[in-house]
Amino acid sequence: MKNLRLIYILFFSLSFMSCSSDDAINDPSEGPQFQATINGGTFSNYSFKLGAYEAVKGSNGNTLRITMADKSGKQITLFLNNTGGFNKGTVKQMGDVDSDKFRTYVEIKDNQPSAQYFSQSGNLKITNNREHTSNSQKSLISGEFDIVASTIDGTISVTMKGSFSDLEFVK
């Protein structure tokens, strides 16, 4: 009976050790990231850290919308039109309107107090856009941005500077 227990213990130990993290996908990235510092208006050097996100290509396949929320409920939406495409090195100018009449813009929402800001100037540079390592139907996009946004009436402005990496979307 002791030998049988010993065999079970050895078997479970061996199977547990064989399921180590070295079996994970060989992806050097640390997963999706988004960091931004927002200053002005209802924000005072606010450090926005990614809580959840959704990245979706438009139904026409020519736009990309990335919506992020942090753990405080604040939200940022990046809407990128097709001007220049989505390749590495492409710079998206805020306010640019493409041939399909889609505008590149950023929307920043503060939930407490309630405030909404829309980009007035600045740009977003795509620093990488590569195929997903484990799903060829998806891409991973990375970028950096420096944007000035204001309320609809233009009376209050904020600045937002930061970057994102490896945000996944269906091609």
C-alpha positions in Angstrom: 0.0 0.0 0.0 2.9 2.3 0.8 4.4 1.6 -2.6 1.1 2.4 -4.3 1.0 5.8 -2.5 4.5 6.6 -3.4 3.8 5.8 -7.1 0.8 8.1 -7.0 2.8 10.9 -5.3 5.6 10.6 -7.9 3.1 10.5 -10.8 1.3 13.6 -9.6 4.6 15.4 -8.9 5.9 14.6 -12.4 2.7 15.6 -14.1 2.5 18.9 -12.1 6.1 19.7 -13.0 5.5 19.0 -16.7 2.8 21.7 -16.8 5.2 24.5 -16.0 5.1 27.9 -17.5 7.8 27.0 -20.1 5.0 25.4 -22.1 3.4 28.8 -22.7 3.4 30.5 -26.1 6.8 31.8 -26.9 5.7 35.5 -27.1 8.2 38.0 -25.7 5.5 40.6 -25.0 3.9 41.1 -21.6 0.4 41.2 -23.0 -1.7 44.3 -23.8 -0.6 47.6 -22.2 -1.8 51.1 -22.3 -0.4 54.0 -20.3 -1.3 57.7 -20.5 -0.8 60.8 -18.4 -3.8 63.2 -18.6 -3.5 66.7 -17.3 -5.9 69.7 -17.3 -9.6 70.0 -16.8 -10.9 67.4 -14.3 -7.5 65.6 -14.5 -4.3 66.5 -12.5 -1.4 64.4 -13.8 -3.8 61.5 -13.9 -2.0 58.2 -14.7 -4.4 56.1 -16.8 -3.6 52.4 -16.6 -5.3 49.8 -18.7 -8.1 47.9 -17.0 -10.0 46.5 -20.0 -10.1 47.2 -23.7 -11.8 46.4 -27.0 -10.2 46.9 -30.4 -12.5 46.5 -33.4 -12.1 47.1 -37.1 -15.0 49.0 -38.7 -17.5 47.1 -40.8 -15.9 48.6 -43.9 -12.5 47.2 -42.8 -10.9 50.7 -43.1 -11.2 52.1 -39.6 -10.0 50.9 -36.2 -11.7 51.8 -32.9 -9.9 51.1 -29.6 -11.8 51.7 -26.4 -10.0 51.4 -23.0 -11.3 51.7 -19.5 -9.3 51.9 -16.3 -10.2 50.6 -12.9 -11.7 54.0 -11.9 -14.2 53.9 -14.8 -12.4 56.5 -16.9 -12.5 55.8 -20.6 -10.5 56.6 -23.7 -11.5 55.9 -27.2 -9.1 56.1 -30.1 -10.8 56.2 -33.5 -8.4 55.8 -36.4 -9.4 56.3 -40.0 -7.8 54.7 -43.0 -5.4 57.6 -44.0 -2.0 56.1 -44.4 -3.3 52.6 -43.3 -2.2 50.9 -40.1 1.3 49.9 -40.8 4.4 50.5 -38.6 5.5 54.1 -38.8 2.1 55.5 -39.9 1.3 58.8 -38.2 -2.4 59.6 -37.6 -3.2 63.3 -37.3 -6.1 64.2 -35.1 -8.9 65.7 -37.1 -7.8 64.1 -40.4 -10.8 63.1 -42.6 -10.2 60.2 -45.0 -11.7 59.6 -48.4 -14.7 57.8 -46.8 -15.3 60.8 -44.6 -14.2 59.1 -41.4 -12.3 61.4 -38.9 -9.4 60.4 -36.7 -10.1 61.5 -33.2 -9.7 60.7 -29.5 -12.5 60.9 -26.9 -11.6 61.1 -23.2 -14.4 60.5 -20.6 -14.1 61.3 -16.9 -16.8 59.7 -14.8 -16.4 61.7 -11.6 -17.1 64.5 -12.2 -18.7 63.8 -15.5 -16.7 65.4 -18.3 -16.0 64.6 -22.0 -13.0 65.8 -24.1 -12.5 65.5 -27.8 -9.1 65.8 -29.6 -8.3 69.1 -31.1 -4.7 68.5 -32.2 -1.9 66.1 -31.9 -1.0 62.8 -33.4 -0.7 59.0 -32.9 2.2 57.1 -34.3 1.8 53.3 -35.0 5.0 51.8 -33.7 4.2 48.2 -34.6 1.4 46.2 -36.2 2.2 42.5 -36.4 0.4 39.2 -36.8 -0.7 37.6 -33.5 1.7 34.9 -32.5 -0.9 32.2 -31.9 -3.8 33.4 -34.1 -3.3 34.3 -37.7 -6.7 35.9 -37.9 -5.6 38.6 -35.4 -3.1 41.4 -35.3 -1.3 43.2 -32.4 -1.0 46.9 -32.7 1.3 49.3 -30.7 1.7 53.0 -30.7 2.4 56.3 -29.0 0.5 59.5 -28.9 0.6 63.2 -27.8 -2.9 64.8 -27.9 -4.7 68.0 -26.9 -8.4 67.6 -26.3 -11.1 69.9 -25.1 -14.8 70.0 -24.0 -17.4 70.4 -26.8 -17.7 74.1 -26.1 -13.9 74.5 -26.2 -13.6 76.1 -22.8 -11.6 73.4 -21.0 -8.5 71.6 -22.4 -6.5 68.6 -21.4 -3.3 67.1 -22.7 -2.8 63.3 -23.0 0.6 61.7 -23.7 1.3 58.0 -23.6 1.6 54.7 -25.4 0.0 51.3 -25.9 1.4 48.0 -27.0 0.1 44.6 -28.2 -3.6 45.5 -28.4 -5.3 42.6 -30.2 -7.9 43.0 -32.9 -9.4 40.8 -35.7 -7.8 41.6 -39.1 
